[in-house]
Amino acid sequence: MIKNKLWVIACLAIASCGFVATKGPAEVSLKKVFKDDFYIGAALNGRQVMGREPKATAIIAQQFNSISPENVLKWESIHPQPDKYNFAPADAYVAFGDKHDMFVVGHNLVWHSQTPDWVFEDAQGNAAGKEALQQRMADHINTVAGRYKGKIDGWDVVNEALNDDGTLRESKWYKIIGEEYLADAYKLAHNADPNAELYYNDYNLWKPAKRDGAIRLVKDLQEKGLKVDGIGMQGHWGLESPSIKQIEESIVAFSKLGKVMITELDIDVLPNPSHRSGADIDATFASDEKYNVYKNGLPDSVQQQLAQRYADIFALFHKHRDKISRVTFWGVTDADSWLNNWPMKGRTSYPLLFDRNYQPKPALKAIINSVSKN
């Protein structure tokens, strides 16, 4: 670690480590700064996966040693029809990770959203029977996880199965199969690829009730002898909420069950009509300009707030580097972020470390400084 810190300090002293806008991507590399601590990842969209965004590719290769797929492995993308799989984008994603020697994450196998209606219906459009849905889950997991056996290092097996009060979400999976769908999913995933790590992933896990629900869910699966290696805490956070203390309490609690991953990290600087009450993509609102206040650029004062927020968060992550195995940003540049269209379409959002021109923002330097001071 001492050698690592000296590298950081020296790098910061030389030409601001590439933070001059005309020099292109930052010369400092997050994956090098945190190489002794945890993986640093980013979510890749379809254009990036297919090699259609070379400037983003350069940033990804330079900054990150782990990747997650934003959409190409979700059910609606890879298995849009009962007898049709669309493997080309997912194959390209896995090949990208292999080419750059990255830790490759699979996201996701079972989710209530972005799953085609046919999965939950019979030929007449009525709710599918329990056995039929179980068979569809088995076919999907066996085919997808089996295809990438030994190539995908870890899977978000079940995504967002909990309500904010810690109870199980009454998704179609739950309504048709019952609670056992959770155990089914992990059993199938493990059988399809015994060496892959298996995770539970969800948002708002800083909330005590939801945290407790996730602990119950994972402990119950583990006590049944099922493999669940860790919990992914989605980091869709704001400038002030959740507090560092709230995040820390969940990191510590989850570490008793296995690995802790910070997934889907981004910081929303815009006013939010949901009051940061979640990251459920179904919770959308009609467009309203009062929630799109920085259309012409982010004021310097807010840019500095964002930088400080990221510095504080990464100081916490570094403190708990013995518990955290991966930190993944949900996107590469501000232009890629889902927050441009959630919770309402057309917003101009600024949640990531690189701007719309592929340039590093002050937040990147702030993260490096927060580590060099620890």
C-alpha positions in Angstrom: 0.0 0.0 0.0 2.9 2.4 0.7 4.2 2.0 -2.8 0.7 2.5 -4.2 0.3 5.8 -2.2 3.7 7.1 -3.3 2.7 6.4 -6.9 -0.5 8.4 -6.4 1.3 11.4 -4.8 3.9 11.4 -7.5 1.3 11.2 -10.2 -0.7 14.1 -8.8 2.4 16.2 -8.8 3.1 15.8 -12.5 1.0 17.9 -14.8 -2.2 17.3 -12.7 -2.2 13.7 -14.0 -3.8 14.6 -17.3 -6.6 16.7 -16.0 -6.1 19.3 -18.7 -9.1 19.0 -21.0 -7.1 19.0 -24.2 -5.1 15.9 -23.2 -7.9 13.5 -23.6 -8.6 10.8 -20.9 -7.0 11.1 -17.6 -3.6 9.6 -17.3 -4.2 8.4 -13.7 -5.9 5.0 -13.6 -8.4 4.0 -10.9 -7.7 0.4 -11.4 -4.0 1.0 -10.6 -4.8 3.2 -7.6 -7.1 0.5 -6.1 -5.2 -2.5 -7.4 -4.5 -3.8 -3.8 -8.0 -3.0 -2.6 -10.9 -4.0 -4.8 -11.9 -4.2 -8.5 -13.1 -1.0 -10.1 -15.8 -1.6 -12.7 -18.1 0.1 -15.2 -21.3 -0.9 -16.9 -21.0 -1.1 -20.7 -23.9 -0.3 -23.0 -24.5 -2.0 -26.4 -22.5 0.5 -28.4 -19.5 0.1 -26.3 -19.8 -3.7 -26.2 -19.9 -3.7 -30.0 -16.9 -1.4 -30.4 -18.9 1.6 -31.7 -17.6 4.1 -29.2 -13.8 4.1 -29.3 -13.3 7.0 -27.0 -15.3 5.2 -24.3 -13.4 2.0 -25.0 -10.1 3.9 -24.3 -11.4 5.1 -20.9 -12.8 1.6 -20.0 -9.5 -0.1 -20.8 -7.5 2.5 -19.0 -9.6 3.0 -15.8 -11.3 -0.3 -15.1 -10.5 -3.9 -14.4 -14.1 -5.2 -14.1 -17.1 -4.8 -16.4 -20.9 -5.3 -16.0 -23.4 -5.3 -18.9 -26.0 -2.6 -18.7 -28.6 -4.4 -20.7 -27.1 -7.1 -23.1 -27.6 -10.0 -20.7 -31.0 -9.0 -19.4 -33.8 -11.4 -20.4 -35.5 -9.1 -22.9 -32.2 -8.5 -24.7 -30.7 -12.0 -24.8 -33.9 -14.1 -24.9 -36.6 -11.9 -26.5 -38.8 -14.8 -27.8 -39.4 -18.3 -26.5 -37.4 -19.9 -29.3 -35.0 -17.1 -30.0 -31.7 -16.1 -28.3 -29.7 -13.0 -29.2 -26.1 -13.9 -28.2 -24.1 -11.6 -30.4 -24.0 -8.5 -28.0 -23.4 -10.7 -25.0 -20.6 -12.7 -26.8 -19.0 -9.4 -27.7 -19.3 -8.2 -24.1 -17.6 -11.3 -22.8 -14.9 -11.1 -25.4 -14.2 -7.5 -24.4 -13.6 -8.6 -20.8 -11.4 -11.4 -21.9 -9.3 -9.2 -24.2 -8.7 -6.7 -21.4 -8.2 -9.3 -18.7 -11.1 -8.1 -16.7 -13.4 -9.5 -14.0 -16.6 -10.1 -15.9 -20.0 -9.8 -14.2 -23.2 -11.2 -15.5 -26.3 -9.0 -14.9 -28.8 -10.6 -14.5 -30.6 -13.9 -14.5 -33.9 -13.4 -12.7 -35.6 -10.0 -12.4 -39.2 -8.7 -12.4 -38.3 -6.0 -14.9 -37.0 -6.1 -18.5 -38.4 -9.7 -18.8 -40.7 -10.3 -21.7 -44.4 -10.8 -21.0 -44.3 -14.3 -22.7 -42.2 -15.6 -19.9 -45.1 -15.3 -17.4 -48.0 -16.2 -19.8 -49.5 -19.2 -21.5 -50.5 -19.4 -25.1 -53.8 -17.6 -24.4 -52.1 -14.7 -22.6 -53.2 -15.9 -19.1 -50.8 -16.3 -16.2 -48.4 -19.3 -16.8 -48.6 -22.2 -14.5 -46.0 -22.8 -11.8 -44.3 -25.7 -13.5 -44.2 -23.9 -16.8 -42.5 -20.9 -15.3 -40.1 -23.0 -13.4 -39.2 -24.7 -16.6 -38.7 -21.4 -18.5 -36.4 -20.2 -15.7 -34.4 -23.5 -15.9 -34.1 -23.3 -19.7 -33.0 -19.7 -19.6 -30.4 -20.1 -16.8 -29.0 -23.3 -18.2 -28.7 -21.8 -21.7 -27.3 -18.4 -20.7 -25.1 -19.2 -17.7 -24.1 -22.4 -19.3 -23.0 -20.7 -22.5 -20.7 -18.4 -20.5 -19.4 -21.0 -18.1 -15.8 -20.2 -17.2 -16.1 -16.8 -19.0 -18.3 -14.9 -16.6 -16.8 -14.6 -13.2 -19.8 -13.7 -11.1 -23.6 -13.5 -11.7 -26.3 -11.2 -10.2 -28.6 -14.2 -10.0 -31.6 -12.5 -8.5 -32.1 -8.7 -8.8 -34.3 -6.5 -6.7 -36.5 -9.1 -5.1 -37.3 -6.9 -2.0 -39.6 -4.0 -1.2 -38.1 -1.2 0.8 -39.7 -2.6 4.0 -37.7 -5.8 3.6 -40.6 -8.0 2.5 -40.5 -9.9 -0.7 -41.7 -8.0 -3.8 -44.9 -9.6 -5.2 -43.4 -10.0 -8.7 -44.8 -12.4 -11.2 -42.0 -14.8 -10.2 -43.2 -14.7 -6.6 -46.9 -14.8 -7.4 -46.7 -17.8 -9.7 -43.9 -19.9 -8.2 -43.8 -18.6 -4.6 -40.8 -17.8 -2.5 -39.0 -21.0 -3.7 -38.2 -19.2 -7.0 -35.3 -17.7 -5.2 -33.8 -21.0 -4.2 -34.6 -22.4 -7.7 -32.6 -19.6 -9.3 -29.4 -20.0 -7.2 -29.5 -23.8 -7.5 -29.8 -23.6 -11.3 -27.1 -20.9 -11.6 -24.7 -23.0 -9.5 -25.3 -26.1 -11.5 -24.8 -24.2 -14.8 -21.5 -22.8 -13.7 -20.2 -24.2 -10.4 -17.1 -22.0 -10.3 -18.9 -18.6 -10.9 -19.6 -16.4 -7.9 -23.3 -15.8 -7.2 -24.7 -12.6 -5.8 -27.9 -11.0 -4.7 -28.2 -7.4 -6.0 -30.6 -4.6 -4.9 -31.0 -0.9 -4.4 -31.7 1.1 -1.2 -29.9 -1.5 0.9 -28.7 1.3 3.2 -32.3 1.5 4.6 -32.4 -0.6 7.8 -35.6 -2.5 7.0 -34.4 -3.4 3.5 -31.0 -4.3 4.8 -32.5 -6.6 7.3 -34.7 -8.2 4.6 -31.6 -8.8 2.4 -29.8 -10.4 5.3 -32.8 -12.7 6.0 -33.0 -13.6 2.3 -29.4 -14.5 1.9 -29.0 -16.2 5.2 -32.1 -18.4 4.4 -30.6 -19.4 1.1 -27.2 -20.1 2.6 -28.8 -22.2 5.4 -30.4 -24.3 2.8 -27.0 -25.1 1.5 -27.2 -22.9 -1.5 -24.3 -20.9 -2.8 -24.6 -17.1 -2.4 -21.2 -15.5 -2.3 -22.2 -11.9 -1.6 -24.5 -9.0 -1.8 -24.4 -6.1 -4.4 -25.4 -2.8 -2.9 -26.6 -0.6 -5.7 -25.1 2.9 -5.4 -27.8 5.0 -6.9 -27.3 7.8 -4.4 -27.6 11.6 -4.2 -25.4 14.4 -3.0 -26.6 14.2 0.6 -28.5 10.9 0.9 -27.8 8.3 2.1 -25.4 9.4 4.8 -21.9 7.9 5.0 -23.0 6.3 8.3 -25.9 4.6 6.7 -23.8 3.2 3.9 -21.2 2.0 6.3 -23.7 0.2 8.5 -24.8 -1.9 5.6 -21.3 -2.6 4.4 -20.4 -4.0 7.8 -23.6 -5.9 8.2 -23.4 -7.6 4.8 -19.8 -8.5 5.2 -20.8 -11.1 7.8 -22.5 -13.0 5.0 -19.8 -12.9 2.3 -18.5 -10.4 -0.2 -19.8 -6.9 -0.4 -19.9 -5.2 -3.8 -20.9 -1.6 -4.5 -22.8 -1.9 -7.8 -24.4 0.6 -10.2 -22.7 3.5 -8.5 -23.7 7.0 -9.7 -24.5 10.3 -7.9 -27.6 12.2 -9.0 -27.0 15.9 -8.7 -30.5 16.9 -10.0 -33.7 17.4 -8.0 -35.5 14.1 -7.9 -39.3 13.8 -7.5 -38.9 10.4 -5.9 -36.9 12.1 -3.1 -34.2 9.4 -3.6 -36.8 6.8 -2.4 -35.5 4.1 -4.8 -34.1 3.1 -8.2 -37.1 1.2 -9.5 -37.2 1.9 -13.2 -41.0 1.6 -13.2 -41.2 4.6 -10.9 -41.3 7.3 -13.6 -42.8 10.8 -13.8 -44.0 13.2 -16.5 -41.3 15.6 -17.7 -41.0 18.7 -15.6 -38.3 21.3 -16.2 -37.9 22.0 -12.5 -36.2 18.6 -12.3 -33.8 19.4 -15.2 -32.1 22.5 -13.9 -28.6 22.2 -15.5 -29.4 21.9 -19.2 -26.6 24.3 -20.1 -23.9 22.8 -17.9 -23.2 22.0 -14.3 -22.3 25.0 -12.1 -18.9 24.9 -10.6 -20.3 24.9 -7.1 -22.3 21.7 -7.8 -19.3 20.2 -9.6 -17.4 20.6 -6.4 -20.2 19.2 -4.3 -20.1 16.1 -6.5 -16.4 15.8 -6.2 -16.5 16.0 -2.4 -19.3 13.5 -2.3 -17.3 11.0 -4.3 -14.2 11.7 -2.2 -16.2 11.0 1.0 -17.7 7.8 -0.4 -14.4 6.4 -1.6 -12.7 7.2 1.6 -15.3 5.0 3.2 -14.8 2.2 0.6 -11.1 2.4 1.2 -11.6 2.1 4.9 -13.5 -1.1 4.4 -11.4 -2.5 1.6 -11.1 -5.7 3.6 -14.9 -6.2 3.1 -15.5 -4.8 -0.4 -14.5 -6.9 -3.4 -15.7 -4.6 -6.2 -17.0 -1.0 -6.9 -18.8 -0.6 -10.2 -19.9 2.6 -11.8 -23.2 2.5 -13.7 -21.9 3.9 -17.0 -18.7 5.4 -18.4 -19.6 9.0 -19.2 -22.5 11.3 -18.3 -23.9 10.9 -21.8 -24.3 7.1 -21.1 -26.2 7.4 -17.8 -29.7 6.0 -17.4 -30.3 9.1 -15.2 -30.7 11.2 -18.3 -34.0 9.4 -18.7 -35.0 8.4 -15.2 -37.2 9.2 -13.3 -38.3 11.2 -16.3 -37.1 11.4 -19.9 -34.9 14.2 -21.3 -33.0 15.2 -18.2 -29.4 16.4 -18.6 -27.6 14.4 -15.8 -24.1 14.5 -14.4 -23.6 11.5 -12.2 -20.3 9.9 -13.3 -16.6 10.7 -13.4 -16.3 11.5 -17.1 -18.3 14.2 -18.9 -20.1 14.1 -22.3 -16.8 14.9 -24.1 -15.0 11.9 -22.5 -13.0 14.3 -20.2 -12.4 13.5 -16.5 -14.3 15.6 -14.1 -13.0 17.0 -10.8 -14.6 14.0 -9.0 -12.0 11.7 -10.4 -9.1 13.7 -9.0 -11.0 14.0 -5.7 -11.3 10.2 -5.4 -7.5 9.9 -5.9 -6.8 12.6 -3.3 -9.1 10.9 -0.8 -7.1 7.7 -1.1 -3.7 9.4 -0.9 -4.7 10.9 2.4 -5.7 7.6 4.0 
